[in-house]
Amino acid sequence: MSTHWNDSQPIYWQLKDRTIAMILDGTLEEGEALPSVRTVAAEFQLNPITVSKSYQALVDEGLVEKRRGLGMFVCEGARKQLLSSERARFLEEEWPATINRIEQLGLDPQKLLDPLKKKES
């Protein structure tokens, strides 16, 4: 994880988003323990309360579970749940803006997809 934080969003939220990205890309697998609050706080020079708040947000979303005395673990089905919700969010929020930008710039959507088609071959 990068140690660069932007000022436009609370750090706990950015940490939550980075953890979600790690679950989506398989860096953190279902059933795997998250690094301890103390470890993350020390590594990124964060207040442990910030890390705890981030982890609690993941628990609240049903992506991570607390196991008393053991730590936090990625829930079974978390990746599938994330893929579903992130795809829906992309299609509802990001894709319309992307389409609009493509049209504004006069780009040919087919040419934009050509590199993807070559990867599939």
C-alpha positions in Angstrom: 0.0 0.0 0.0 1.1 3.5 -0.8 1.8 5.9 2.1 0.5 8.9 0.2 -2.9 10.2 1.5 -4.9 12.9 -0.3 -6.6 15.7 1.5 -10.0 15.3 -0.3 -11.1 12.4 1.7 -10.7 11.2 5.4 -7.7 8.9 5.8 -9.8 6.1 7.4 -12.0 6.1 4.2 -8.9 6.0 2.0 -7.5 3.1 4.0 -10.9 1.3 3.7 -10.8 1.8 -0.1 -7.3 0.4 -0.3 -8.3 -2.6 1.7 -11.3 -3.1 -0.6 -8.9 -2.9 -3.6 -6.7 -5.6 -2.0 -9.7 -7.9 -1.6 -10.8 -7.3 -5.2 -7.3 -8.0 -6.6 -6.7 -11.0 -4.4 -3.9 -9.6 -2.3 -6.2 -10.3 0.7 -8.1 -13.5 0.2 -11.3 -14.6 1.8 -10.6 -16.1 5.3 -7.3 -14.3 5.5 -6.4 -12.1 8.5 -6.0 -8.4 8.0 -2.8 -6.9 9.3 -3.3 -5.8 13.0 -4.4 -2.3 13.8 -1.0 -1.7 15.5 1.0 -2.9 12.5 -0.9 -0.8 10.0 -0.8 2.3 12.4 3.0 1.9 12.8 3.7 1.2 9.1 1.8 4.2 7.8 2.3 6.4 10.8 -1.4 6.6 11.6 -3.3 6.9 14.8 -4.6 3.4 15.7 -8.1 4.9 16.1 -8.0 5.9 12.4 -7.1 2.3 11.5 -9.8 0.9 13.8 -12.4 3.2 12.3 -11.5 2.0 8.8 -11.7 -1.7 9.9 -15.0 -1.0 11.6 -16.4 0.4 8.4 -15.4 -2.8 6.7 -17.2 -4.8 9.4 -20.3 -2.7 9.0 -20.4 -3.5 5.3 -20.1 -7.2 6.0 -16.7 -7.6 4.3 -14.6 -8.3 7.4 -15.4 -10.0 10.6 -14.0 -9.6 14.1 -12.8 -12.8 15.8 -12.3 -12.0 19.5 -8.7 -12.5 20.4 -7.6 -13.3 16.9 -8.2 -10.2 14.9 -10.0 -9.2 11.7 -10.6 -11.6 8.8 -11.9 -11.2 5.3 -15.4 -12.7 5.2 -16.3 -15.6 2.9 -18.1 -14.1 -0.2 -16.6 -10.7 0.4 -14.9 -10.6 -3.1 -18.1 -11.6 -4.8 -20.1 -9.0 -2.9 -17.5 -6.3 -3.7 -17.5 -7.2 -7.4 -21.2 -7.0 -7.6 -21.4 -3.6 -5.8 -18.4 -2.1 -7.5 -19.7 -3.1 -10.9 -23.1 -1.6 -10.2 -21.4 1.6 -8.9 -19.2 1.8 -11.9 -22.1 1.4 -14.3 -24.3 3.9 -12.5 -21.7 6.6 -11.6 -18.5 6.3 -13.5 -19.6 4.9 -16.9 -22.0 7.7 -17.8 -19.3 10.2 -17.1 -16.8 8.2 -19.2 -19.3 8.0 -22.1 -19.9 11.7 -21.9 -16.1 12.4 -21.9 -15.6 10.1 -25.0 -18.3 12.0 -26.8 -16.9 15.4 -25.8 -13.5 14.4 -27.2 -14.9 12.9 -30.3 -13.3 9.5 -29.7 -14.3 6.4 -31.6 -15.4 3.8 -29.0 -14.5 0.9 -31.3 -10.9 2.2 -31.5 -10.8 2.4 -27.7 -11.8 -1.2 -27.4 -9.3 -2.5 -30.0 -6.4 -2.9 -27.5 -8.7 -5.0 -25.3 -9.6 -7.3 -28.3 -5.9 -7.9 -29.0 -5.4 -9.0 -25.4 -8.1 -11.6 -25.7 -6.5 -13.1 -28.8 
